[in-house]
Amino acid sequence: MKKIIYLMVFAISMISCKKKQNDFVTFSGKITNKNSNSITISNPQLQFNKTIKLDENGAFKDTLNVKEGGFYRLFDGKKSTTLYLKNGADVTMNIDAKDFEKTITFTGEGSKESSFLAKSSLLQQNLFKDKSLFTLPKEKFDTKVASFVNDFNQRIETIKLDSSFVAFQKQNITGLTNYLNKTHAEKSYLVTKLAKGTESPKFVNYENYKGGNTSLDDLKGKYVYIDMWATWCNPCKQEIPFLQKVEKKYHNKNIAFVSISVDNERDYEKWKQMVADKNLSGIQLYAKRDKTFSSAYKVNSIPRFILIDPQGNIVDANAPRPSSPKLIQLFESLKI
């Protein structure tokens, strides 16, 4: 009986001595060569925002009562980084703001996820710094991406990390890999199928605002500068005044300015009204439901500008915008 009582007392004492997890994050550290006198940690989705003051040496310490474990953004006045925080963590961060990405370190209880994020961010930046990445031959591109993914897998499998964090990171690497492969395929298509001098894809019988239908072949003998746009696209509308100036400058020159609306059918009347209200010049066409031309040019975002020569061949499948001085430079080089 005494033995049982002794064991019970021992068990109770062990439980009482067990460290209770804090319901907050202790966050401290130092920012050398600080950009401001404070840092901000936020997560808009969780409606979380807290400013922490730095002392004269850039040191800080505070507690954060985060609503739930997750991703938070830290901003130092010029640059930012992502943290992964859960209540109970005691994280120390150190940075030299002059070389933010390369010097950031996290230590302490619950810091491994943030360290993983910092390393991943640096590696991803280095990957995208390679300007030849999307123009590499397919085999070399695949090798480079595979090396990047293998490094990720090795890092995430050799560190004990929060399970929900791991699941989210695996989704991210899959999404990034899909993006890389898709972008490489599109770039390869642009430099082969849409290379300068190749025959342009054609649009056929697009509705002309002034009446009838117009096809690309109707414009042979002239350069054709095409603006792919829509009434709902603010960046498209911002280019309109610049396009009108260019049209005026090259009036009666050997070039046709064609604007192709890719608006949905429900916005058809809105297109007609905008052409009238803004007194849009040039050849105003409506693509209806036809996506043959836009798909052939891999138009995934608008505005998109295309320049075709008098023979119907591509000059530039992704031509400069009217707001860019490079457009006039291009026209002048072609002696339009």
N, C-alpha and C positions, 0 to 999 in steps of 0.2 A: 504493500500500500504506500509506504514511504517512497519507494522507488518511483511509483506512478506519479505521486505528487511532485517529486523532484523533477521528473521529465516534463510535467506540465509547466512548472515554474520556469524551467530552462527554455521551453518553447516560447512562452510568453515574453521572456526577456529578450530572446532573439528577434521576435517580431517587433518589439518596441525599439530595439536598437537598429533595426533595418532603416536605411536612409529613405526618408519620404521624398518623393519626386516633387520638385517645386512646380507651382502652377504659373511659372513665368520663365522667360529666357534671360539669362544674364549675358549681356553683350558688351564687350570691352575691346580696347585696342589702341592703335596709334596710327595716324596718317602723317607721314613725313612729307614736307613740302606741300602742305594742305592748300586746297583751292578755295576753301571758305572756312567759316568759323563753326560750321555745323554739318551734320549729315542727316539725310532723311531716309527713313525706311517705310515702305508703303506696299499695300496690296489693295488696289481699287475695288476688286471684286468682293473682298472681305471688309471693305470700308475701313481699312486700317492705315493710319498715317501717323508717324511719330518723328519728331525732330530731336536730335541729340546734339548738345553743344560740345565743341572741342575746346580743350584748354589751349594756352599759348603755345604749347609744344605739340599740339595735334592729338593729344591723348583724350580718351573718353571712357566712360563706363555708365551703363544704365540697365534697367530691366524692362523687358517687353512682355506684356501679357497678350500673346498671340491667340487669336480665336480658335485656330486649329493648325495642325502641322501643314506646312505648304511653302510655296515660293513667294519670296518678298524681294522687292527691288530696293537696292541701296544707291543713293545718289549723293555725290560729294561736292556738287556745285558745277562740275564739268563733265564728269564721267560717271558711269553706273555699273553695277554688277548685280548678279542674282544670288540670293541667299536661300537656304532651305532651313526653316526654323520650326522647332517643336518645343512646347513648354517642357521645362526640365533641363534644357541644354545650357551649357556654360561655354560660350564661344568667344574666342579672342581673334581679332582680325588685325593684320598689319599690312600697310601699303606705303609705297613711295609713289605719290601722285604724279611724279614726273615720268614714271614708267608703270602706269596703273596695272595693265594686264599681266605683265611679266613678274611683278613683285608681290602681288596679292597672295597672302597666306592666311589659313584658318587653322587654329589649334583649339584643343579643349573638347569637353564632352559635347557630342552632337555636332561636331564640325566637319565630319567626313563628307557629308552630302554637299556642303558648300565648297569644300576643296575640290570635289569631283566636278562640280559645275564650273569652277574657275579654270581648271585644267582643260575641260572640254571646250570652253569658250575660246581659250588661247589656241588650241589645236584647230578649231574650226576657222578662226581668223587666218591662221597660217595657210590652211587649205585654200581659202578663197583669195588669198593674196597672189596666188599663182595665176597670172593673167592668161596663161596658156591652157589652163585646166580644161575648159570646154572646147578647145580646138585640138586637143590631143587625139591621136588615132585611138579608135575604140579599145584596142587591147591595152594600150598604156593607160588610158583613162580608167578602165575597169580595174587594173592593177593598183592604181593610186587610191581609188575609192575603197577597194577591198582592204588595203593596208590601214586606211583610216578606220574602217568598221572593225577590223580585227583588234586594233589598239583599244577601241572603245569596249569591245567585249571582254578583253583581257583585264582592263581596269575595273569594270563593273563586277566581274566574277571573282576578283581577288580581294575585294574590300567588303566588309560587312556593312551593308547600308539598309536604310529603312525600305521595307518591301514595296510600299506605295510609290516611293521615290524611284526605285528600280523599274517598276512597271511603267511609270511615266517616261523615264529616260529611254527605255526600249522602244516605246511608241515614237519618241522624238527621232531616234536614229533611223527608224524605218521610214519616217516621213522625210527626213533629210536625204536618205539614199534615193528615195523615189524622185525627189526634186532634182537631185544631181543627175540622175539618169535621164529624166525627161528634158532637162535643160541641155544636156550634151547632145541628145538626139535632135532637138530643135536647132541648136547651133550648127550641127553637122548638116542638117537639111538646108539651112540658110546659105552655107558656104559651098554647097554642091548644087542642089536643085534651084536655089534662088541666087546663084552667083552672078556677078556683073557680066553682061553680055549674053546670058541665056535668055531664051524666049520667055516672055512673061505669061503667067496664067491669065486667063481672060474672064471678064464679066460679060454677060450677054443679056440684052434686052432689060436693062434696069430702067425703072420709071423715071422719066425726066420731068422735073417740076414744071418746066415750060411747055410740056406736052410731048406725047409720044414716048418712045423708048430709045435708049442709047446703049451701044456696046463698045467695048474697047477698040474693036477693029474700025469703028467709025472715026476714030481719032488718029489713025495712022498718018504719018507725014509730019506729026508734031510731037514734041516732048509732052508727056502727060504727068502732071504732079497730082497725086491722089491723096486725099484726106479721108481716112476712115474715122467716122465720128458718130455721135448720138446726142439727142437732145438732153438726156439725163446726165451726160458726162461733163462735169465742171472743167476739168483740164482741157477738154475739147473746146468748150466755149471760150476759155481764156485765150486760145490760139486764134480765134476768129478775127479780132482787130489786126493782128500781125499778118494773117493770111490776106486780108483785104488790102493792106499796104503793099504786099508783094505782088498781088494781082494787078494793082494799079500801076506799079513800077514796070511790070512786064506786059501791059496791055498792048495788043497788036504785035507782040513778039511770037516766035514760033513755039509757043507752049500753051497747053490747055490746062486749066485748073479745075479739077474734078473733086467734088465732095460727095462721098457715098455714105448715106445714113444707114446704120445697122439697127435702127430702132425696131422694137417689136411692133406688130400690127396694131396693138392697142394705142400706140403712140404715133400712128400714121398722121392723124390730123394735127397733132402737136408739132410734128416735123414740118408740115406745110405752113403752119402758122408761124413757126420760128423763122423759116426762110423769108416769109413776107415781112414780119415785124423787124427783123434785123437787116433786111434788104441784102441778103446774101447773094454775092455775085458768083461768077464762074458757072460751071455746069453742076447743078444740084440733082443728085440721083438718089433713088430709094431702092435698097436691095431687096425689098419685100422679105420673103422668107429664105431667099437663096443664100447659102453660106459657102458656095463653091469657091468663090474668089477669096474670101477671107480665110477659109480653111487652107487653101493652097499657099497663102502667104503666112500661115501660122499666126494670125492676128489674135493674140490672147489678151491684149489690153489696148485701149484706145486713149488718146488719139494715136494713130499710126499713119505715117506718111511714106509714100512710095513714089519713085521717079522712074519713068519708062521712056526710052528713046523713040525717035520717029519711026524706027523699023519694028517697034513692038518688043524690043529687048530690054531687059532690066538694067538700069543704071545704078540704082540703089534700092534694095528691098526694105531698108529701114532708113529712109532719108531724113535729113535734119528737119526739125520743126520750123515753121515760119518765124518763130521768135528767136531762133538761133542765127547768128551772123554767118554760120557755116553754110546755110542754105544759099545765100547770095554768092558766097565764094564758089560753091558748087556750080551754080548757074553760070557764073562768069568763066569758070574753067572750061565749060562746055560751049562758050560763046553763044549763048541763047539770046 
